[in-house]
Amino acid sequence: MNMKTLKYPHLFEPISVAGSLFSNRIIASATGYLDTIGNREDGYYHTPEAAAYYERLAIGGAAAVTVGSCYIDREYGDFGNYHVFLDDPQSIHSFYHIANSITRHGKIASAEIMHCGLYANRLTGKPSYGPVAMEDNGRPVYEMSEEHIISLIERFANAAAFAKKCGFNMVTIHGAHGWLISQFVNPKLNTRKDRWGGAPIENRARLAVEICKAIRKKVGPKFPIEIRISGSECYEGGYDIDEGIALAKQLDGYADLIHVSAGSHERDEVFTITHPSMFLEEGCNSIFAAEIKKNVKQSKVVTVGGFSDPGLMEEIIASGKADFVAMARSLIADPDLPNKVRTGRENEIIKCMRCLSCFSTVQTYGKFYCAINPKSGRAYEEKFDIPPAVKKKVLIVGGGIGGMQAALTCAERGHEVILCEKQSRLGGVLRCEEKVPFKKNLERYLNAQEQAIKKNPAITLHLNTAVTPEFAKSLNVDVIIAALGARPIKPPIKGIDGKNVMAAEDAYVNPEKTGNSVAILGGGLVGVELGIFLAQLGKKITIIEMLDELSHGGNHLHAKALAVEINKYGINVNLKTKALEITEKGVIAEKDGEQQLFEAETVVYAVGQSPLHEEAMALHDCAPEFYVLGDCVAPRNITNATSAAYEISRSIGRYGL
């Protein structure tokens, strides 16, 4: 099937949030998979079946997949079920496997970070803490002290940083449904007399705001922060939509996305409002998101609540009632719902009956079993049953490391491939490193990939070809994979346009133009490796980095090798140092509260990459199927790029699409 326009253009319009590209407006909402292994003493970890479950949601087309029930505090924050913990360093392998199962399909992986507050430890016998001292079903609940709250905020921030380390590219703070944050927001429950409670919404919302601020400091600006709130708790004694709006106003700008749900888990009378039953109309809770959307200026708004009709979802996005639609049960009933809607096959959707069978079975058996989808709960077995691909005509835009792998994998799967690269050769930005002695095997790899593409009869290669929407549509393809990469970020520093300043790519290509002494702005992998390369040529190198450590790009063992070379060549590394101005003499920077001049003939900026979001988004409606991978989603490393290219390409033509 080919097309000229999308039937639901707003629902499938990509959007960039905090440096990450969401390929459409559909989010797989948080679902806590309880099929874990381990024990309470040593900790629980995700199973391969759990990873397969979340991966299946990513394959189905949701732009972001949220991994539910990631607890920040094993001691005082866990409800007591078979949950996984972000304060357990031994869980890094489990969490990485889960995150990678999502991100390798070009989707955003979000970790739902949470604390149960007064409801914690119901099943363990350990003490529970909440906003105030009270009883919970006869159990004593102790009031959190100021010190406990400050520590709690730090644990949320540490959990988010750990999630990022594990490969997640977003976090979702669970501030709804009666858990800890909503306990602080509730004016009838939170009667504290200090800055964390009482009548003023500024006090009751302070915990949520401070958590967002603390997380931002830990994860940096290019990492989306979502917070789920109840727009209204919908029961006598809970707060109403006016309080929900007031809370959202406090969070506006501190959270990138405000995910507006409703109700409370722990109140039977509203449980089926939080999780709309079949007796409620579709999208019944969207009224709360719509009201909050009217009152926030910076944060994007997510709506949730029993959605399955694409026409309704399109109307909500198009009318500005919300920026995203989140679904949980509908994607358990049919994980391919987003792809089916995009490709005009909505009549084939298995629509959720809202019978709550899935929720019931996950609590009883640890897995989601849908009453009408017999494949649910069996994603792990299904992933090994890969049928022959339905042959498609695939356009791959970008001949970098991800684009080349995508082309070869698509061809291997039997698809007809058109690969377009705007430069005169394949390899992308990594070609700038061909003069670097310690990157010779990378150069050999790129050359081998390039030759394999040129020899493959299923691949039509177009070099020196920039793909416009008009050109893409003229090819009449079934699938577009945007692998456009990123461009270097030029920091807004006084003097950045001086004659003695150059980008890292230019320094790699023309090292002879850098002079005898070089100051490199940025201690990421690009900057550090560039510094080592130039030092090997006999140049004096200074690295200036704002953070408190150098970045190893996710490869801590390579970091050991980098450290050896830094010491060998006497590279001057300055951490916690902020560049203020570039002059003819070098860089004026602030370190330890004082300004000083770092002398250098040349200043090179290597402060990161800006994904080519706009260029990718321009192609989203030029074919029935659209995928993004690699740096044009969010800057990652070679491992991530090749993995995403392989998995996306392997999925094309599978699962009946």
Beta strands, then each sheet from edge to edge (+ up, - down):
strand 1: 15-17
strand 2: 20-22
strand 3: 26-31
strand 4: 36-39
strand 5: 43-46
strand 6: 64-71
strand 7: 84-85
strand 8: 108-114
strand 9: 128-130
strand 10: 134-136
strand 11: 139-143
strand 12: 170-175
strand 13: 225-230
strand 14: 257-261
strand 15: 300-304
strand 16: 324-327
strand 17: 393-397
strand 18: 416-420
strand 19: 459-462
strand 20: 479-482
strand 21: 486-488
strand 22: 501-503
strand 23: 517-521
strand 24: 540-544
strand 25: 572-574
strand 26: 577-583
strand 27: 586-591
strand 28: 594-599
strand 29: 602-605
strand 30: 609-611
strand 31: 625-628
sheet 1: 1+ 2-
sheet 2: 7+ 6+ 3+ 16+ 15+ 14+ 13+ 12+ 8+
sheet 3: 4+ 5-
sheet 4: 9+ 11+ 10-
sheet 5: 19+ 18+ 17+ 20+ 31+
sheet 6: 21+ 30-
sheet 7: 22+ 29+ 23+ 24+ 25+
sheet 8: 26+ 27- 28+
end
